[in-house]
């Protein structure tokens, strides 16, 4: 399978559901994501600026194509409200043919 036929899952977290809604609309409106799901609130524990932190966040699960990944990464970095956002891309090895085709169609 070529990169043009591959799909990916991108994850990031934001502080508020409104922030998640803004990013989701931006990505779908620009055809960079076929679908964005927003989970939350979730609880995150992490070390930042030398201190252990605990925060409520909202997780975005962004369904996209490998071809759109560079633009997704760039837009998330540009529009994300965090100074150093989590932007993780996981390649999807297996998916139903119809779903894969739909994601590719929506993001090209």
N, C-alpha and C positions, 0 to 999 in steps of 0.2 A: 504494500500500500504506500503510495507516495504521500508526502507531507500535505499536498493539496486535498487529500481524502481523509486526513486524520482530524480527530476532534480532541479537545482538551477541556479540563475543568480548572478554572482559575479561582482562587480563594483570597479574600481579604476580609478585614474586620474594620468596623467604624464604631464611633461612640453612640450615635443615635440612629433610630430608624429613618428619620428624615434624611440624614447623610446617606444612608443606604439607598433610599428611594431616588435621590438625586443621581447617584452613580449608576444605578440600575437603568434609569431612564436615558441617561447619557449614552451608555453602551448599547442599549437596544435601539435607540433612535438613530445611532450612527451605523447600525448593522455590524457592530463589533461583537455582539452577543446575541445568541438565539433566545436565551432565557437567563434570567437572574433570579435566584431564590434568596430570600432574606430570612435567616433564622435568628431567633433571639427573644429576649436577651439571653446571652450566654455569659458565663463568668470566666475571665481570663486572669491567670496569675503569671507574672513575669518580672524580670529585673530590668529596671530602666533608670538611668542616671545614678547607678550605684545603690538603688533601693528596691526592695521587693514590693511590687505593686499588685493590687487586685482591682479589677474594673469590670463593669457590665459593658458588654459590647454586642454588636449585631454582626453576624457572619454573612457574607455574600458568597454564593456559589454560582459562578459565572460559566455558562456553557458556551463554548466558542470553538472556532477551528484553529488548527495549528497555524494556518496562513494568517489569521487575524491576530495571533498572540502578540507580535511586536507592537501593534497599534493599541491593543488592550493594555499592555504593560505601560506604554507611554501615556495613555490617557488617564489610567489610574494614578500614576505617579504625579501627573500634572494637576489633577482635580481632587485628589484625596486630601481630606482635612488633617491627617496625621503628618508629623514631621518625617517620620520613617515608617511608612506603612508596610504591613505584611502583604506581599504580592507573590503568590505561589501558583505555579502552573504545573498541573499533573496531566501527562498524556494519557488518554483513554485507549487502552489496548483493544478492548472489545466493547461493542455496542450493537444493538439491533440495527440492521441495515437501514430501515426506514428512519429511525431516529438520527443516525449518523448523517444520512442524506439531507434531512431537514435542517440540522445544525449547519452543515456546509452551505446549503442553499441560503440560509438566513444571514450568513456572515461573509458572503462573497459578492 
